[in-house]
């Protein structure tokens, strides 16, 4: 009888934790979308992604004008091709040692030239994110990542 009560308590606790996790994810997604003007906006998502990178993960060319130019171009992204170009361009500012061993940075450039849809472009950004070492990101990225990925999935 005691085992049944313990099992029920564990089940209720698990449901509570899952509910809390879902609520937190929804709140984070709303935060990501609010920064994107209420919808999944490619330019805003690009800027948020670049902002999640540690400054020490980027080459000095980023700080000496590259950031300003890249953010300006990213803010004007309105189609899949320009988003893919922005993702490809961002890779040129990331220090080579910030990529995971075996990740082919050139594959981003190659894939960028074949992008046709916003979904493809979002996938390209996901590929870049997956190719970076966790050390390339600010510590806050871990909590923001799930909502960011959900917002990327909403690009159309």
N, C-alpha and C positions, 0 to 999 in steps of 0.2 A: 504494500500500500504506500509506504514511504517513497519507494522508487517511482511510482506513478506521480506522486505529488512533485517530486524533484524534476521529473521529466516534463511535467506541465509547466513548472516555473522556468525551466530552461527554454522551453518552446516559446513562452510568452516573452522572455527576455530577448531571444533571438528575433522575434517579430518586432519588438520595440527597436532593437538596433537596426534592423533592416529598414524600418519606417523612418527612423532618424537619418539614416544614410541617404535614402531616397529624397527626403526633404532637403537635406544639405546640398545634394547634387542639383536639385531643381533651383535652389536659391543661387548657386554658383552659375548655373546656366543663364538665369535671368540677369545676373551681374554681367556676364560676358556679352549677352545680347544687348543690354542697356548701353554698354560701351560701344556697341556696333549700331546704335540708333534703333534698337528694338527688333532688328532682323539680323540674320546671319550676313554681315557685310564683309566682303573679302578684304577690303583695305584696312578696316579696323582689326580684323583677325590677324592680318599680317603684322600690323603695328604691335598688337598685343604679344604676338609670338616673339618678335624681335626684342620687345621689352622684357621678356622672360629670360633672355640670355644674359649671363653674367658679362659685365664689361670686360673682364679678364679673359673671356672666351673669344673675344673678337680682336682682329688685327688693329694696329695703330691707324690704318687708313680709315677705319670706321669712325674713330674719334676726330680725325682731321678732315671732316667734310663728307665722308661716306654715309654716315648716319643721317645727316640732314637731307642729302640728295636721295637716299634710299627711301626714307620716310615720306618725302614729298611725292615720289613716284608711287609708293604703296598707297598713299591716301587717295590717289586718282584711279586706282584699279577698278575697272568696271566690267571686265570680261575675263574669260578663262585664260586667254593668251597672255594678257598683261599680268595676271596673277602668277602664272607659271614663270614668266620672265623675272618677276620680283623674287620668287622663291629661289630661282637659279642664281640670280644676282646676290642674294643674301649669302649663299654658300661661299662666295668669293671673299667675304669678310670674316668668316669663321676660321679660327686657327686650326690647322690640320690635325693637331693632337687632340682636338675636341671631338673628333669623329671616332666612332667605335672601330676597333680593328676589323679589317675586312670590308668596311663600308666603302663603296665606290662613289666618290663625290661626283665623278663625271657622269654617273648614271642619272643624276638629277638634271644636268644640262641636256642630256640625250632625251630623257623623258619629257622635259619641258617643251621640246620642239614638236612633240606629238600630241600635246594637250588640246582637246577639243571642247570639253565641257567644264563647268565650274566644279563638278564632282571630281573630274580628273585632276584639276588644279588643287583641290582640297586634298586629294590623295597624295599628290606630290609633296605638299607641306607635311602631311603625316609621315611620308617616307623620310623626309629630312629630319623631322623630330625623332623618329625611331633610330636614325643613324647617328644621333649625337649621344655622347656620354652623359649620364646624369649630372656630372660635375660641370657641364656647360651651362646649366640652368640655375637660376636663383632658387633658393630653398622653397619659396612660395609656389613654384611651378607644380610641385607634387599635388597640392590641393586644388590648384586651378586647372590642371590638365584634363580631368574628366569632363568638365563643362566645356572647355575649349574644344575638345575632340567632338563632343556632341554638336557644338555650333558649327564645326567644319562639316559634319555630316548633313547639316541643314542647307549648305550652299547649293544653289540651283542655278 
